[in-house]
Amino acid sequence: MKIFPIKSRIALLYIMSISMVFSFSAWMSLLNNYVIEVASFDGSQIGILQSLREIPGFLAFTVVLVIIFIAQQRLAYLSMITLGLGVFLTGFYPSATGLYITTIIMSTGFHYLETLNQSLSLQWLDKQKAPIILGKLSAVKSFASIIAFIIIFVMMKFYSVEYKYIYAFFGLSTSFVGILAWIGFEHFKDDVVQEKKLVLKKEYWLFYLLTFFAGARRQIFVVFAGFLLVEKFGVDIHNMIILLFVNAILNMYFAPKIGRFISRMGESITLRIEYIGLVLVFISYAFVENIYFAFFLYIIDHLLFSMAIALNTYFQKIADPKDISTANSVSFTINHIAAVFLPFLLGMVWLYSSSLVFMIGAGIGFLSFLCSFLIPHEPKKGSETTLNLFFKSKIT
């Protein structure tokens, strides 16, 4: 029985976001050094691991099937616990097979939680305030990352704590918070009853396409940008943590401003800036030879991805409220279609040419940039793309 249940939906969104990022930041920030120093991975093995990591993301559509039996909020708590368990186990199995298995466990919890967190955010937040609050949530995620990086840095720099104990600490923390949230928060009823069947709606085709491109670009950044720093420039774990710390500080400052920028300028302009910026960054990655310029690119890359909030608010504006959970789950699957095979394939390409991997990323970014011109200045249901507006004007 719950005593004095917490009744703030936004507070729960903050808790979910913080717990998700706290353990995942630790998992990801340690990964490149851990697999190279302890597990002796090469480019193809890290590609396989990252492809396996994205399989649960590809299967995110199954959230719709699970919420038939388990409410979204409770499923989010179970996802937090599963994420923590996967992170906890990571450090105890430093073999290829062990890391593949623990990665799938961790990733299942993470991707279900990420899907549900985004779905509940779009259901619970007012459309006008959503960009601003989502920006604040992004800033809070960065703050959680900062705390994680500080803890890791102190553990490793001053106390020489082994990888397995660091992973155990962060994994247990997230699982514990999941249990506390389950006990402490009121169960909120849905304002709009969500569809519980999988449907691909033609009205959302542009959102789906941009989501697919975003997933492909994200993989190149997540998998290979950090790997480039470690393999090509020999960046050690302490400097990687410092770099991620700087990223988190900057994102904590800029994310709310990006949210306000989206609210003021609109999704179409914001996404064009993001996409053309990513094209330039990826081209620079392909030919970078200076470690400090590589650091600069990594930071800019990370900040540009913060502008992806605009893609979510674009969808919120064009979506039927009852479709948000279903369409959001489907979009996560679409986002991860490329993620399942791309890290493995590009891992093979990496063995031949790391520059070619980033040029492919630049090409995907350019396609996204072209598609962004199809987003109306004021998107809404019935005006999902500029093509809708064009044909309407022709008919009238």
Secondary structure, DSSP 8 states (H G I E B T S, - for coil): --SS-B--HHHHHHHHHHHHHHHHHHHHHHHHHHHHHTS---HHHHHHHHHHHHHHHHTTTHHHHHTTTS-HHHHHHHHHHHHHHHHHHHTT--SHHHHHHHHHHHHHHHHHHHHHHHHHHHHHS-TTTHHHHHHHHHHHHHHHHHHHHHHHHHHHHHH---HHHHHHHHHHHHHHHHHHHHHHB-----SS----S----GGGHHHHHHHHHHHHHHHIIIIIIHHHHHHHH---HHHHHHHHHHHHHHHHHHHHHHHHHHHHH-HHHHHHHHHHHHHHHHHHHHH---HHHHHHHHHHHHHHHGGGHHHHHHHHHHS-GGGHHHHHHHHHHHHTHHHHHHHHHHHHHHHH-HHHHHHHHHHHHHHHHHHGGGS-SS-BTTBSSHHHHHHHHHH-
